[in-house]
Amino acid sequence: MKLFLKAFILIAGIFICFAFPSEMEAKQVFKDVPTNHYAYDAIKWAYDFNIVNGYANGTFRPNQPVTEQQFASILVGYFDLEPVTEALEKFTPNEIPSDGNYNTLAAYGVPLNGYFQNTIRGSAVKRGTVAQAIAYVADGQTTLNKAIQFLLDHDISNGQNPKYEQINVQRFFGASNNLTRAQLVSLFYKMQSKNFFYRSQIAEGSYADIGAHPLYKRANEARNMLDRSLQSGRNWAPAANKPKKTWDGEYTYFYTYGKGDLDSRGRVLTISKSTKENFNVTYYTFDGWSSGTIEGTATLISDTKARMSKTAEGERCVIEFERGLNDTIKTTEFYCEAGRERGTDYNGNLTLEK
C-alpha cells in the first residue's frame, strides 16, 4: 500500500543536506545560469526555497557532477524513509556521514552501488543509477529500461540523445552519463510539481520484512538489481571478508646443546600493534652468556612479508620477517649488530606461542 508523504513545503529543508561546498551570503542570480538556461526555473526555485546554495564567487556550476552519497541523502529525505538500527559492514570501515542513509536505503532495497565502499559513494553517480533508484522507490520498477520509461512517461526527466529515441531507451536517456547539479535539481523540481511523494509497495514491503534477512544481504540484492552496465564495486560476503590474520603475538625458538644452565640458545620475537602498513617489533635473543634486545618497526612489503631497516633508536638493523604455515615466522637478518652481542643473530623459524 502506497503511503502519502509530506507536502512540498515541508520537504524543502530536506535538500539542505545536499552539501554544496559554500554558501552565498545573499540571494542573487547565478552568473553562470542565464535566464535561457534549460534548468533556470528549477535552480531559481531550489535557491529561493533554500534547497541549494551557490559558490562564494556567485556561480552555481550547473554542470558539476553529483556524487552518489549526495543523491542518497536527498532520496532518503524526499521519500521520508525510516532509519534502521542495523549497520552495514564495509570494505572501507571508517565511519562517514552517509552511513545512516545507506543503512536505510539497504533496508528498503534501493538499487545503488556504494553500500560497502566509501570511494564509490563519493564518486559521480550515473543517470541510469538515479533513474533506477527513484523509479524503484516511487513506482516499484526493478529494471533500468522500465525505470527510464517511468521518468520519460511522467516528464520527470528527458532524453539526451534524440537519434536513439524509439531505438535504444538507455542511450536515448544517457544512462551511462554523469548526473549534474542542474539535472538533479530539475528532476526533483518536476517530481514535486507532479506530487510524487509516494513509496512503492515493493519498497514498503522490503522495509516491513526487515528482520527476515541481514542488512548486507538486502544491500547485495539491491546492488544486483542495478543494470550490469551501471554496476561497480563488489558485494559483501562475511566468510570471504573476515579480517586477515593479524601478525600480533609472541614467537619463540629454544635449543639446548649441552647440560649446563647456559648451554642453550633462544629467540623471543614479540609483534604488536599490527596494521595494514606496519607492526612493532621487540626481538630478544640469547646464546649462552651473550644476549641482546632490538626494538623497532617493520613495514609490510606484501601480505606475508615485512622488513625492519632500523631500530627505534635509529641504528641500522635490517631484518626480514616472513609469515609461514602453522603460525610460524621466518626471520632473516641481513645486517643487525645494534643492541646485540656477537653470536646472537639468528636466521630461522619461530613458532607462535598459544
Secondary structure, 3 states (H helix, E strand, C coil): CCEECCCHHHHHHHHHHCCCCCCCCCCCCCCCCCCCCCCHHHHHHHHHCCCCCCCCCCCCCCCCECEHHHHHHHHHHHCCCCCCCCCCCCCCCCCCCCHHHHHHHHHHCCCCCCCCCHHHHCCECEHHHHHHHHHHHHHCCCCHHHHHHHHHHCCCCCCCCHHHCCCCHHHHHCCCCECEHHHHHHHHHHHHHCCCCEECHHHHHHHHCCCCCCHHHHHHHHHHHCCHHHCCCCCCCHHHCCCCCCCCEEEEEEEECCCCCCCEEEEEEEEECCCCCEEEEEEEEEECCEEEEEEEEEEECCCCEEEEEEECCCCEEEEEEEECCCCEEEEEEEECCCCECCCCCCCEEEEECC
